[in-house]
Each structure stands twice: as C-alpha cells, then as structure tokens.
Amino acid sequence: MFAHIRLRAKLLLPLGAAVLFFPAALLLCFRCGNQTDPVGAERRNAVAAGQTTGNAAQALPPRNKTDEGNTRTVPVLMYHSVCDHPTARSVYILSPAAFREDLRYLSVHGYQTVFLRDLLAFAGGTGTLPEKPVVLTFDDGFYNNLTNVLPLLKEADAKAELNIVGRYADNAGKEQYRSPDYSYLTWEEIRTLQGSGRFEIGSHTYDMHALSPRNGCAREKGESDEAYENALKADAAAMREAMLREQTDATLIFAYPYGAKSRNTQTILEQAGFTVFLTCDERLNVLSKNSPLPPLCRINRTAALTTEEFMKKNGIG
Ligand SMILES: [Zn+2]
C-alpha cells in the first residue's frame, strides 16, 4: 500500500514540476514576441511523438578510423531566435554570446560547417565532406538571423541554413516598426542573406506554421487523402510562386513545422520538388556515400545548457 503511494508520488512530482515550469517558459516565448510559440511547440511535438532520445550521445556509433571517407557522422543543430532582449532568456531563445560560444566550440573541436546541398552531394557520390561536418539550421526566419547571426557567421567563417515561412516574410514587409527581438525577415532581407553566401534557404511551409486547425503540415484528423494532398500541394505551390516572385531559391529543402508529419507527407512534398527533409528527431545522423539521403535528425539548441553541456550531452566533441 505504502509502496503504491510512494510510486504514485514519484510519478506525480515530476508532472507537477512540468506543469509549473511550462507556463513560465511559454510566457518568456510570448514576451520575445514569438506569439505562436513555434519553438516550444516544435520541441513539445517532438517529445509527444516520442522522437527525442534525451541523450543523442547514446545513439552515436563508434568512429571508424578505417572507413576511408565513405561514412560521416553529422550533427544537425536547430536554432531559432538569437537575441539579447532581457526577457528573452527562455530555454528556446539563445543569446548571441552563447551562439558565438557554440561556433568557437565547434571550431576548436575540428568541426566545419557545411550546407545541406553538400550532404546531398556526398550521399549521391558526387561530393566530399570534411572529416567532421556540422550543419547549423535556423527555423522560422527571424529578423535577428540577419542582425545578430550573420555577423557571427562571418566572424567565424561559418555557414548555416535558413528555413523561412512564406507568409511571415510577406507580412514582415508591411510592418511599420521592426525589432531584432521579435520581427521576421522580409523577402529583401532573405535575399541579402542568400546573397551573402553564408545562408542556404529552405522552406518551412508557405502558411502551415500553426498548431490549428492542423498541426503544422500534418494531416488533420478525419481529413481524406485527397483533401490532405490538395492542401499540402496548394501550400507548396504558394511557396514556389512566392519564391519565384521574390527571387529566392528555397525549392530543395523542407523543414517540418514542429516536426509534425503524416504517413504520406514526404511523398507529396517530393512530388512538389523538395529533396532534403528536416525533422525534429533529436539524434546524430550517420550518412553513407552512394546511399539516399535520409530525412535528417536535428538537435534543438536549448538555452538551458551551456555550450559545453549541450555539446557533450549530444556527443559533439
Ligand atoms: Zn518553426
């Protein structure tokens, strides 16, 4: 009987702590102007779907010294907003100082940033990768990726991915007041980042970055195959049209909002022309030459840990 009560208390205590903590984290996201809380939601969805391992280091295979460059272990890190606003210190919004420290850590440990198209060429047998490649991805298209991230990438001679939401870029161009703490990038600014040679642009949907009526671009409950396919194709077509109009090339890479997807999501997106898929499964990727590029796992860079704690926890060293 007492053992039973103790067991229940054991289960309920962490739950109580989570209930107390979660609104605080959400509030901080809201205060940074991240009104749909895409960052927290992305993480929560991944957890709900059982997609996080908690410790990616456990999934790391031993390095093979004799593999002659045919396989690579590739960490793909997921960032969002990088700003210094005093109320922005949530577990999902990183300070520029912490991002600079990440870049320094990766460089000191021999990592070299590469684009996703480099991974694609390696997998296709037409390109090579450095011994320790790493991919940095930025979701949602925050204005501070231009004001805060680009200068740090230049300083470290590094490169990154930018996964934009078409509708956010359309709306950003109409805003009268803009701030690195909460605004999104305009198309003109996205072109600036693309032209810098430091960013490769990807799609984060045109207008499916929301938790309702559907979860990101996943199929709605009860939705027919045909209705779902039409909705996803229409969004992909809207993105393609916007990119053509705005001279932005984001036709290759697709990052699932909140990591949410359904059985046939990837097939429909492949038919729409996308080739590289980014998930929120938190593991390292092991890629092989002459083997199709799998959907890539990404590890969310939480601000709750120092650079060293985060990297070591995830087997990056
Ligand atoms: Zn997102």
Boltz pocket constraint, residues with backbone or C-beta under 6 A from the ligand:
constraints:
  - pocket:
      binder: B
      contacts: [[A, 38], [A, 39], [A, 42], [A, 139], [A, 140], [A, 204], [A, 209], [A, 256], [A, 257], [A, 258]]
      max_distance: 6.0
